[in-house]
Amino acid sequence: MSLISCAAEYLWKSYVLVLLARLAPPGWTTWCHRLRGVRMGREVFIDRFAVIDGSFPERVTIEDEVRIAPGAAVLAHYEPGSTLARYTKPYVLDVRLGRYCFIGVNAVVMPGTTVGEGAIVTSGSVVLSDAPPYTVVSGNPAKPVSRLKPVG
């Protein structure tokens, strides 16, 4: 692949489709992220103002019936600036959002984490380690605060 075609692909998936996802009518956002390379199940909702990793969308897997609220960020990579690069290395890690999970307003899911099936990440939380299935996690760093129980 030539440098020009690599640059064009990067611009397409990291800028054009991201902008289109933000400006598109409700329901089209998910379609735009699929085009970017995000692996996605059925009946997924991603708010127009949520952020899915800009550089490595193909490292994000979103399973069936996941909901991602406004301002939430799902990140698959970390790239330190020149000063911090002396202390830490960049990395790219897979992120998985299990079936039926909910990512709250302004929550952040960091690289290398899995949000388990049916888990709820409360608003403003930062997920630094895996969230267990059917658990509510909250805080920075996000910690389990309760288990979900069947209704009825």
C-alpha positions in Angstrom: 0.0 0.0 0.0 1.4 3.4 -1.0 1.9 6.2 1.4 -0.8 8.2 -0.4 -3.4 5.4 -0.2 -2.6 4.9 3.6 -3.0 8.6 4.2 -6.3 8.6 2.3 -7.6 5.6 4.2 -6.6 7.2 7.5 -8.3 10.5 6.7 -11.4 8.7 5.5 -11.8 6.6 8.7 -10.4 9.0 11.2 -11.9 12.3 10.0 -14.5 12.1 7.3 -16.5 9.2 8.8 -16.1 10.6 12.3 -17.5 14.0 11.2 -20.3 12.3 9.3 -21.2 10.2 12.4 -21.5 13.4 14.4 -23.6 15.2 11.8 -25.7 12.3 10.5 -29.3 11.9 11.6 -29.9 9.5 14.6 -29.4 5.9 13.6 -26.8 6.6 11.0 -24.0 7.0 13.6 -23.7 3.3 14.1 -23.5 2.8 10.3 -20.6 5.3 10.0 -18.7 3.6 12.8 -19.1 0.2 11.1 -17.6 1.7 7.9 -14.7 2.9 10.0 -14.0 -0.7 11.0 -15.6 -1.0 14.4 -16.7 -4.6 14.9 -20.3 -4.4 15.9 -23.3 -6.6 16.7 -27.0 -5.9 16.1 -29.1 -3.2 17.6 -26.2 -1.1 18.9 -26.9 2.5 19.8 -24.0 5.0 19.7 -24.8 8.6 20.5 -23.6 11.2 17.9 -21.4 12.8 20.5 -19.7 9.6 21.7 -16.1 9.0 20.7 -14.9 5.7 19.3 -11.1 5.5 19.0 -10.0 7.7 16.1 -6.9 5.9 15.0 -7.7 2.2 15.6 -11.4 1.7 15.4 -10.9 -1.9 14.2 -9.6 -2.8 17.7 -13.0 -2.0 19.2 -15.6 -4.7 19.4 -19.2 -3.8 20.4 -21.5 -6.7 20.9 -25.3 -6.9 20.5 -27.7 -4.3 22.0 -25.0 -2.1 23.6 -25.9 1.5 24.4 -23.2 4.3 24.4 -24.4 7.7 25.8 -23.3 11.2 24.8 -19.8 12.2 25.6 -18.6 8.6 26.3 -15.2 7.7 24.9 -14.0 4.2 24.0 -10.3 4.2 23.4 -8.0 1.5 22.0 -4.7 3.3 22.0 -2.5 5.6 24.1 0.2 7.8 22.5 2.2 9.9 25.0 3.7 13.3 24.0 7.5 13.7 23.7 8.1 14.4 27.3 6.0 11.5 28.7 7.5 9.2 26.0 10.7 9.1 28.2 8.6 7.5 30.9 6.0 5.4 29.1 5.5 3.7 25.8 2.6 4.0 23.4 0.3 1.0 23.1 -2.7 -0.3 21.1 -5.0 -2.8 22.9 -8.3 -4.4 22.1 -11.5 -3.1 23.8 -14.6 -5.2 24.1 -18.1 -4.1 25.1 -20.2 -7.1 26.0 -23.8 -7.7 25.0 -26.4 -5.5 26.6 -23.9 -3.2 28.5 -24.5 0.5 28.9 -21.8 3.2 28.9 -22.9 6.3 30.7 -22.6 10.0 29.8 -18.9 11.1 29.7 -17.6 7.7 30.8 -14.3 6.6 29.4 -13.4 3.0 28.5 -9.6 2.7 28.3 -7.5 0.4 26.1 -7.2 -3.3 26.9 -10.5 -3.4 28.9 -13.6 -5.5 28.6 -17.0 -4.3 29.9 -18.9 -7.5 30.7 -22.3 -8.6 29.4 -25.0 -6.5 31.0 -22.6 -4.3 32.9 -23.4 -0.6 33.5 -20.7 2.0 33.5 -22.0 5.1 35.4 -21.6 8.6 34.1 -18.2 10.1 34.4 -16.5 6.8 35.3 -13.1 5.7 33.9 -12.8 2.0 33.2 -9.1 1.0 33.7 -9.8 -2.7 34.4 -12.4 -5.2 33.2 -16.0 -4.6 34.4 -17.6 -7.9 35.5 -20.9 -9.0 33.9 -24.1 -7.7 35.3 -22.3 -5.3 37.6 -22.6 -1.5 38.0 -19.2 0.1 38.0 -18.6 3.7 39.1 -15.8 6.1 39.8 -12.2 6.9 38.7 -11.0 4.3 38.5 -14.3 2.5 38.0 -15.0 -0.1 40.8 -18.0 -2.4 41.2 -20.6 -0.8 43.4 -23.5 -3.3 43.0 -24.7 -6.4 41.2 -27.8 -6.3 38.9 -30.6 -8.7 39.9 -33.4 -9.9 37.6 -36.5 -7.8 37.7 -39.8 -9.6 38.5 
